[in-house]
């Protein structure tokens, strides 16, 4: 933990020194000290924007995770469903989610719902792929043992494959968590009335580069917070994995 903090401190110090020594105008590249002062000045305005982005990111992450887990169960439980659905889901990922934004807005309006859906579409695929891979990678001997004891295919799935999918699904969730805030911000760029994406867009139009940096730092902090929370959830939900990490 100390090494990353020291790295950040060194980078910020180099940034500050470079701006002061080269005399770069603050409307091109503000010094970190200027960004900090601006953050204090605009702090009263940031609360509603942060709340909006958090709401979209959390709701989208939950919705996308549930959708990914449910679909992974359907794909793994039935070979027919897997062969019919999984390739189509993979194919849909060739279409950037941002391209779907106009349709989401036309269908659901300009409120929170289209942003939540876009976040969910962004995060569900890593969860789906990770959970499916984990279920399919289960040692066949474990499933055969349940079958040998008289267990049905449902018993094999519930007792072996589903529990085995938890570490993989959480690994996918860690990746998805890093996307959630960014996806919400991008959705706000396209059609938002509040949120950090809107704050950054307004700052860009006002050529307030220091405010843009404030928004970027907040987005990075929120993404890091999401990742840390999922990491804690992983440790709690998979205690048997601690010795391996």
C-alpha positions in Angstrom: 0.0 0.0 0.0 2.9 2.4 0.8 4.6 1.9 -2.6 1.6 3.1 -4.7 1.1 6.1 -2.4 4.7 7.0 -2.7 4.5 6.7 -6.5 1.5 9.0 -6.6 3.2 11.5 -4.4 6.3 11.5 -6.6 4.2 11.9 -9.8 2.3 14.8 -8.3 5.5 16.5 -7.2 7.0 16.1 -10.7 3.8 17.4 -12.2 3.8 20.4 -9.9 7.5 21.2 -10.6 7.2 20.8 -14.3 4.2 23.2 -14.5 6.0 25.8 -12.4 9.4 25.5 -14.2 8.0 25.5 -17.7 5.4 28.2 -17.1 2.6 26.2 -18.9 -0.6 28.3 -18.8 -3.2 26.9 -16.4 -5.8 26.7 -19.1 -3.6 24.1 -20.8 -2.2 22.2 -17.8 -3.0 23.4 -14.3 -0.7 22.5 -11.4 -1.9 20.0 -8.8 -2.1 22.8 -6.3 -4.5 24.7 -8.6 -6.6 21.6 -9.0 -6.8 21.1 -5.3 -7.9 24.8 -4.8 -10.5 24.4 -7.5 -11.8 21.2 -5.9 -12.4 23.1 -2.6 -14.1 25.9 -4.5 -16.5 23.7 -6.5 -17.1 21.1 -3.7 -20.6 22.5 -2.9 -21.6 21.8 -6.5 -20.2 18.3 -6.7 -22.5 16.5 -4.3 -25.5 16.1 -6.6 -23.3 15.1 -9.5 -21.5 12.5 -7.5 -24.8 11.1 -6.1 -26.2 10.8 -9.6 -23.2 9.0 -11.0 -23.1 6.7 -7.9 -26.8 5.9 -8.3 -26.3 5.0 -12.0 -23.2 3.0 -11.4 -24.5 1.0 -8.4 -27.9 0.2 -10.0 -26.3 -0.7 -13.3 -23.7 -2.9 -11.6 -26.3 -4.8 -9.6 -28.6 -5.2 -12.6 -25.7 -6.3 -14.9 -24.3 -8.7 -12.3 -27.7 -10.4 -11.8 -28.3 -10.6 -15.5 -24.8 -12.1 -16.0 -25.3 -14.7 -13.3 -28.7 -15.7 -14.4 -27.6 -16.1 -18.1 -24.5 -18.0 -17.0 -26.7 -20.5 -15.1 -29.0 -20.9 -18.2 -26.1 -21.3 -20.5 -24.3 -23.9 -18.3 -27.4 -25.8 -17.1 -28.6 -26.6 -20.6 -26.3 -27.4 -23.5 -29.0 -26.5 -26.0 -29.5 -23.1 -24.4 -25.7 -22.6 -24.3 -25.2 -23.5 -27.9 -28.1 -21.2 -29.0 -27.6 -18.2 -26.8 -23.9 -17.9 -25.8 -22.5 -17.3 -29.3 -25.1 -14.6 -29.9 -24.2 -12.9 -26.6 -20.5 -12.9 -27.5 -21.4 -11.5 -31.0 -23.4 -8.6 -29.4 -20.2 -7.5 -27.7 -18.8 -6.4 -31.1 -21.2 -3.5 -31.0 -20.0 -0.7 -28.7 -22.5 0.0 -25.9 -22.2 3.7 -26.6 -23.8 3.1 -30.0 -26.9 1.9 -28.3 -27.3 5.0 -26.3 -29.6 6.8 -28.8 -31.9 3.9 -28.8 -32.0 3.7 -25.0 -32.8 7.4 -24.9 -35.6 7.0 -27.5 -37.1 4.1 -25.7 -36.7 5.1 -22.1 -36.3 8.9 -22.1 -33.6 11.1 -20.6 -33.8 10.0 -16.9 -31.7 7.6 -14.9 -33.1 4.5 -16.6 -31.1 4.7 -19.9 -27.9 5.3 -18.1 -28.5 2.4 -15.7 -29.3 0.1 -18.7 -26.1 1.2 -20.4 -24.0 0.5 -17.3 -25.7 -2.9 -16.9 -24.9 -3.8 -20.6 -21.3 -2.8 -20.0 -20.7 -4.8 -16.8 -22.8 -8.0 -17.4 -20.5 -9.5 -20.0 -17.4 -9.9 -17.8 -19.5 -11.5 -15.1 -21.2 -13.9 -17.6 -17.9 -15.0 -19.2 -16.1 -15.5 -15.9 -19.0 -17.5 -14.4 -19.5 -19.7 -17.4 -15.8 -20.4 -17.6 -15.7 -21.3 -13.9 -18.7 -23.6 -14.2 -17.3 -25.4 -17.3 -13.9 -25.8 -15.7 -15.3 -27.8 -12.7 -13.5 -31.1 -12.2 -15.7 -33.8 -13.7 -14.8 -36.2 -10.9 -16.7 -34.0 -8.4 -19.8 -34.1 -10.6 -19.4 -37.9 -11.1 -19.1 -38.4 -7.3 -22.5 -36.7 -6.8 -23.9 -38.7 -9.6 -22.5 -41.9 -8.1 -24.2 -41.1 -4.8 -27.6 -40.9 -6.6 -27.6 -37.2 -7.4 -29.5 -35.9 -10.4 -28.1 -33.4 -12.9 -29.8 -30.7 -10.9 -27.9 -31.9 -7.8 -24.6 -31.8 -9.7 -25.3 -28.3 -10.8 -26.4 -27.0 -7.4 -23.8 -28.8 -5.4 -20.8 -28.6 -7.7 -21.0 -26.3 -10.6 -22.8 -23.4 -9.0 -20.6 -23.1 -5.9 -17.5 -23.4 -8.2 -18.7 -20.4 -10.2 -18.5 -18.0 -7.2 -14.8 -17.2 -7.5 -15.0 -16.8 -11.3 -18.1 -14.6 -11.1 -16.5 -12.4 -8.4 -13.4 -12.1 -10.6 -15.6 -10.9 -13.4 -17.4 -8.6 -11.0 -14.0 -7.0 -10.1 -13.4 -6.2 -13.7 -17.0 -5.0 -14.1 -16.7 -2.7 -11.1 -13.9 -0.8 -12.8 -16.2 -0.2 -15.8 -19.3 0.8 -14.0 -18.4 4.4 -13.1 -16.8 5.0 -16.5 -19.9 3.7 -18.3 -22.1 5.9 -16.2 -20.0 8.9 -17.1 -20.0 8.1 -20.8 -23.8 7.8 -20.7 -24.0 11.2 -19.0 -21.8 12.7 -21.8 -24.5 11.6 -24.3 -27.7 12.6 -22.5 -27.3 13.7 -19.0 -28.7 16.5 -16.8 -26.6 15.7 -13.8 -23.6 13.6 -12.9 -19.8 13.8 -13.2 -20.0 13.3 -16.9 -22.2 16.5 -17.2 -19.8 18.3 -14.8 -16.8 17.4 -17.0 -18.7 18.4 -20.2 -19.7 21.8 -18.8 -16.1 22.4 -17.6 -14.9 21.5 -21.1 -17.2 24.0 -22.7 -16.0 26.7 -20.2 -12.4 25.8 -20.9 -12.0 25.1 -17.1 -9.3 22.5 -17.4 -8.7 22.5 -13.6 -12.4 21.5 -13.1 -12.0 18.8 -15.7 -9.1 17.4 -13.6 -11.3 17.5 -10.5 -13.9 15.5 -12.3 -11.3 13.0 -13.6 -9.8 12.5 -10.1 -13.3 11.9 -8.6 -14.1 9.4 -11.3 -10.9 7.5 -10.6 -11.5 7.6 -6.9 -15.0 6.2 -7.3 -13.8 3.5 -9.6 -11.1 2.5 -7.1 -13.7 2.5 -4.3 -15.9 0.1 -6.3 -12.9 -2.2 -7.0 -12.0 -2.2 -3.3 -15.5 -3.0 -2.2 -15.7 -6.0 -4.6 -12.3 -7.1 -3.4 -13.6 -7.1 0.2 -16.8 -9.0 -0.9 -14.6 -11.6 -2.6 -12.6 -12.2 0.5 -15.8 -12.5 2.6 -17.6 -14.8 0.1 -14.6 -17.1 -0.7 -12.7 -17.6 2.5 -11.2 -20.8 1.1 -9.3 -18.7 -1.5 -7.4 -16.5 1.0 -4.5 -18.9 1.4 -4.1 -19.1 -2.4 -3.9 -15.3 -3.0 
